[in-house]
């Protein structure tokens, strides 16, 4: 099977400091990869390099495009990358305000992404927006409310609807449950897991929370100081960690 994403030797430095170093992995259709590590481990740098928000110093990010097959995203033109970000790729920010237009309505936030890929019929756009609000458990009656009137958990669900309305194949998630109350986190995780499975999405989830990757990720990558130090099936890595650092991460959670 052709990997959906084939990452080869990706590196990013900030002066003398390592962001991520020589990271390589493959992600297959329908697979969810979790990336964990403490603050400063390089996981967010890696995610932003993969998603095109940061320019790496070296390496390749090869995506299996619908039309042209595998292509290195880093060599695409800027218009090609922008279109990829509106169609086959999506990015869910930790702070939903970074991924929403706070001055337009909930329906407008969802509809805007449809318009970016050519949708023009107002009734159809509004109907699709209402459908997606329902999918993320936001009442249709709130379609004309602005995100600022929503709770943090609702804003995050709206951001997810905005991202998934165009049917992407790969979703990047940066601490998707960060900053939310435990009960809200559980509901959001259940929602994300259901959407990923029903839509057959591939996803890369960056988090410091091992409970999040236990629930969402098929495979796990552990980072420290910009390097990948352990990788494997999620349950295998968490139940029988091999690297001392991974053992420390797992034991620190068990002691809480």
N, C-alpha and C positions, 0 to 999 in steps of 0.2 A: 504494500500500500504506500502511495506517495504521501509523505508528511504534509500537513497543511502549512506548517512553519518549520523551517530548517535553519537553526541559528549556528553559525560557525565562527569561533574565535572572536567573539565580541568583547571589546575592551574600551574603557573610558577612564581617563585620568584627569584630575583637577590639579594642575601643576605637578607637585611631587606626590600627591595623594591619589591612591587607587580608588576609583569609583566601582568598576568591575573589571575583572581580568580574565581574558581568554575563556569566555563562557560559551559552551556549545551544548545544544540539545535539540531534540526533535519533538514536535507536538503533532499528534495525529487527529484527524477529524473526530469530533465528539469527545475529545479527551480534555480533562481539566488538570492543569499543573499548578500546584501551590509552591510559592517561594517564601521561605521563612528565614528569620534571622533577627538579631537585635538591631536597634537603631544604629545606623552607620555601617551596617553589614554590606551594603551595596544593592539591596533588593529593589529599592525604588529607582536608583540610577539605572539598573538593568531594565526595569519595566519601561522607563521613559525613553531609553535607547531603542527598545523593541518597538514602541508605539510611535516613534518618530518625533518625540518631543525634545529629545537631546540627540545631538550628532555624535556617534561613537568615533573613537580614534582609529579603530580598525575592526575588521570582521565583516560578516555578511548576515543579512536577515532575509532569507528566501521564502517567499509566500507563494502558495499554489493558487494563482489567480484564476478566475473563472474563464477568462478569454484567452490568455496567453500562456497558461501553465506556470511552472515555477519561475519567479522573477525576484531578483535582489531589490528589495524595497529601497535600499540606500542609494541605488543608482537611478531610481525613477525620477521623473520630472516632478516639480512641486505640484502642478495641477493633477498629475496622476496620484500622488500621495494623498492630496486633499480628497479626491473622489473615493479613494480606498477608505479613508477615514469616515466618509459619509455612508458607505454602502456595506462592505464586507468586514470592516473593523468598527469597534466601539470601545469607548474608554469611560469607565465609571470611577469618578474621583472620590476620595475619602470625604471631602467636604462637598456636599451636593451643590452648594452655591457656585463652585468652580465649574460645574457641568450644566448649569441651568441659566436661562435668561430670566432674571428675577423681576424684570419690569413688564413681562408679558404673561398672559394667562397660562394655566396648566395645559389647556388644549393647544395653545399657540406654541408652547415648548415642544410638544410632541409633533405637531403639524409642521413646524419649521424644518425638521430633519427630512420629512417627506418632500417638502418643497425644494429642498437642496438637491434632491435627486430627480426633480422634474415634475412632481405632482402639482396640478393647478386647479383642480375642481374643488371648490370650497366645501361643498356638501360631503364629498368623499373623504376629504382630509379630516373634516370634523368627525365624521363617522368612525374613521380609523383611530383618531385620537381618543374618542369615547370608549372604543373597544379596548384600547391599550390601558386606559385608566382603570377599567374594570379588571383587566388581567393583573394589575399590580395593586388591586384592592383599594382603589380610590373611587369614591362615589361619582357617578356621572354628573351629579348636581354641582360638583366642585370644578367642572371643566373651565369655567370662566374666572375662577379665583386665581390670584397670583400666588406663586410659590411662597412668598413671604408670609402668607396667611396659613401655611402648613407647618406641622411639626417637623422635627429633624428626620424622623423615620419616614414620614410622608414625602418629604423632599427627596430623600434617597430613592424611594420607590418611583417617584416621578422621573428622576434622572434615569433610572433603569428603563422606564417606558420610552423615554425620549431616545435612548440608545438602541433599543431593540426593535423599534417600529419598522425599520428598513430591512429587518431580517439578516443581520450580520452573521458571519461564520466564525469570527474570532472576537472575543471580548476581553479587554484588559481591565482588571479591577485592582485599585490601589486602596487597601484597607477599607473594604466596602462597608464594614460594620463599625469602624472606628468612631468613638465619641457618642455612641448610642447606648441607652440603658439596656441592661441584660435582656429584659423581656422583649424589647423592640428588636434587639439583635437576633433573637431566636426566631421571631416572626419573619424578619427580613431574610435570614439564611434559608429558612424553609421555602420562601418565595423564590429566591435565586436558584436553589437546587431544583425546584420544580420546573422553572423556565428553561434552565440549562438542559435538563433531560428531555423535556417535551420538544424543544426546538433543535435538539442535536447540536448544541453549540460547543465549540472549543473555547476554553477560557484559560487565562493566566491570572492567578490570584496572588497578590502580594499581601502578606499580613504578618503580624508578630504573634497572632493568636492561634495556637495549635488546635484549639477546638474548632476554629473556622475551617482549617484545611482538613481536619479529620472528617468533617461533614461534607465538604465540597469537592476535595481534590482526589483524583485517581492516583496521581503521582506527585512526589514531593522533592523539592530541591532545597537544601540548607546552605545558606551563605554566611561567610564570616570574612571580614576585612576585604571584601570585593571578590573573594574566591568561592566557588562551589566546592564544599567540603564533603557533601554526601548527597546521594540521590537514589531514589527507588520508589517502589509502591508505598503509598502513604501509610497504610497500617504497618507495613514491614519496617519502615524507618522509625515510626513512633513507638512501636512495640519492642523493637530490637535494634536500637540505634548503635551504630558502630563507631562513629567518630566521637572522641571525648567531648567536643563542643556540643554535638547533638545530644549526647547523654546528659550534659549539664542543662540544656534547654528543657528537655523532657522532665528531668527530675525536679527542676525549679517549679514547673507547673503542678506536678504531683504533690509538692510540699505546700502549695497554697491552700 
